[in-house]
């Protein structure tokens, strides 16, 4: 491992310690920015590698810890470059004073932090202070840069819309350049923040309105969770012509992450991607990060109560006979072997005149649970689509399915892990930890994570599955039956991952996973995707396209058994 | 029996709860992570109440006979030997079962009659029924982080006890404890506790446990004995945590950041 990779791993460690949740750290090479965060990851400048960035990482992690970059707050800061640094300064000092007990003494006693003359108690107060005429001390470099558009981009609310790529290209490119400009304010963003701009209806107006968090075109806000997915590209877009149609080729807004062949050991997970048109892999193409679930406002208690009901006995019975192996039961009245200690005690009891215990045998019975299951839950924006008749969205139904499977298998004694996934381009595939293998209880801490899941982003299924399978293998569960169960709506879509390309890569990933001796099962529930198409996409994997929950219960056992037969032990 | 009361710094009201449980003849279940002071707490309370303390480290091979007693062969005769629990009952002491979830369920049920309204111990091999004196107390401990579906206290066992939850103390109390236990200077104690607090925020694969108060005190002891801060932290706090070389190296880098 190179020094850069080790340093990256160490920065991720310190970021997690300060932020209070898993926060991957990456190198970036954009000279316009110092260290920054998008609320899920932290990015430090690779071109300044010779300098230690521990303080930079701590500063960004503190912003995450105190919730300084909530959408509402960041929208207020959009376009106001003159107060970005002041806001960062005030918030990082506030966070330092609040959490001094977990910070290095050197950071707390840094002169810039220690002698900051103002005190704020909330992000709102920090914003007010930043916008005031108070004189601030010189801004220390290690406090980083604020990237409003990046934070907002990764937390766009969900609505299906057919993109008008040409116009969006111009809008987002202009917004990005404008934000990087030298003047104190972004004139364009200031103009766009005026509601009168959106008097006319239009998809681009809606898009910008969503970004800025205001109603567009006088239309009422849709209720959260309504509409379909965030299949809205943004960032710089160049137009190309393919198969007679204009297709947007998107570069995502966020960042080109610096990766190397050994980045896997440093904490970033790099995977190839199958390019079916060239019939070869694109090496080191996809970057996968593991993060903890987070959203600004947790899902409503009413919805979570409906989703997180215990699984039925019917489901448990269906799963009970899957993946069993022999185990030795001691102290039995009958069996294949003697237990020497018990035999000696038997004769001692006889000689002492008391009734001996006849359980002196060891007996092998097929009762051991030998199944390790990795559950992978698609939480892209397309799953937020509601049924026409109302009720739960696909996302909620999938969450309920995942929770029931996880709880039922765990209750039967199987080793279970659950991760959610979504992506924003090939360098930002996120696996969200819901329950790791080593977490042995399904308690309120794990249930609360479900309330923190937000269906946003896109679906780069291949990268997510490759990483999930790797985790399953590296976990050393010590069991012969290993399954990867993917719960998805069946639509693989991301920047550079459309149509047949995405489908073929997903198929290839499943092939690789089965080759490793891991069984695959793909489950959809209430999805509009056709079953034949699913079988074509997921190839040889066991597929279960359930119409509803009852259909799922009816068909889960044969589907699971097909998947178990694919395993090395099966 | 020791007459000195071992040092224990109360965090909330755990001493009051323990005393109330003893006076009302209830069993106590101590819950908390490893190295947070459960055993020290029981030792302190036993000394304060002037009762002998008998400790049993539970494991999977612990049988009911180990607790109640058994006949041993001596020469050509058999002789009865009281188990640890029987001895504790006879002398009216405090019996402390450490890590009770490690014991098998058929062993654990041996304590049921002692921990409910009956407060009796039936030794079937002697045909003897022992009534526990008022001063007798049963205390069990376990680490909830080690629970699994296979190793868990049955509800019938749990509900026979009063629960006291212990955790790592707040930073200011932990600093005092480290100084008192090791004699190290305040600045070093503060740095050690900051580092431990940061490590406790971590939740990563390859790090099954976090720095306990016990390891912080161990590092402080080593500093007092003349080791450098960095060497003491490596040997006392980081080394015992995990065996993964990458995490070990990263944690040592964390030490460099936290400890000047």
Interface residues (C-beta under 8 A of the other chain):
Chain A: X1 X6 X9 X10 X13 X14 X16 X17 X18 X20 X21 X22 X54 X101 X102 X103 X104 X105 X106 X265 X345 X348 X349 X351 X352 X354 X410 X411 X413 X436 X438 X440 X441
Chain B: X65 X71 X73 X78 X125 X144 X146 X147 X148 X149 X150 X171 X190 X191 X193 X194 X197 X198 X199 X201 X202 X203 X204 X205 X208 X246 X247 X249 X250 X251 X253 X254 X257 X258 X259 X260
